[in-house]
């Protein structure tokens, strides 16, 4: 305490011409949190009270706060600006990932296979009543070895493991985190925000693996559940075909002759790629029949609607609800002892009180 008082006296005398006042060090009790006033200086508090001009105290207090207000809140504004910039960075990277998903999968002529899987499901629905059991038995006996037949129940898992879409989604999620890490390094030297950016970078590194694991699981869950939408599209097409018996019988005849269902089943099991499926003679024949029929426009509309539904599902369930929300929640993990944690709304409320209220803000 003596050292602090001497230091304060030295600074006072170096910058002021008036006498150095009496200093009373107040020691706080740890348990009660109350100050302990030295017994030898009990009279000083009474002298101080008599010398204080309470009428001018509030005015001087407000003048002091207003004079240094902008300077005092500059670090708080910088912290809030960093939080705002972080949200902008996350939104920008997520938007890039969504655009890349649409370009590299949904609109890619060689990678998009969801609607082809709907057509494969449609082929299964085209079985001729009463004839399907015989065909299935013949295919299992002649076409498929016993080992492959035992794997039929795993077709969804195999299809997921070989999915071009899942591979791309996981790559995009990883790219989002890499892109964010690079941008954080670029912003790390900004005045006042340097500490915040370094903290964001540290949190991103520590949470990176967990975010990717959660995204991979969510993507796999989405891929499996979306097969119901694919099957629903196939059933809609089949019901539409039932309205045109001639076209339906033509497709059934083509399917029986070419045995296209064997190819469709192989696609669903992951045994062939989408290119082999699309360019198989049987599939080309059936696609040609559908495209040239009165259902051609309905076929295109069904594909378009399935793409929109798939885009919206991936955007909301994966990129927004999964990865974006986790990234935006990272600042909540920042240490409360190293940050002000004063929101822009709270700061604005304090500024309004300072300028609008009669007594403004009060110093404690």
Buried (B, 14 or more C-beta within 10 A) or exposed (E): EEEEBEEEEEEBEEEEEEEEEEBBEEEEEEEEEEEEBEEEEEEBEEEEEEEEEEEEEBEEBBEEBEEEBEEEBEBBBBBBBBBEBBBEBBEBBBEBBBEBBBEBBBEEEEBBBBBBBBBBBBBBBBBEEEEEEEBBEEBBEEEBEEEBEEBEEEBBBBBBEBBBBBBBBBBBBBBBBEBBBEBBEEBBEBEBBBBBBBBBBBBBEEBBEEBBEBBBEBBBEBBEEBBEBBBBBBBBBBEBBEEBEEBBEBBBEBBBEBBBBBBBBBBBBBBBEBEEBBEBEBBEBBBEBBEEBEBEEBBEEBBEBBBEBBBEBBBEBBBEEBBBEBBBEBBEEBEEEEBBBBEBEEBEEBBEEBEEEEEBBEEE
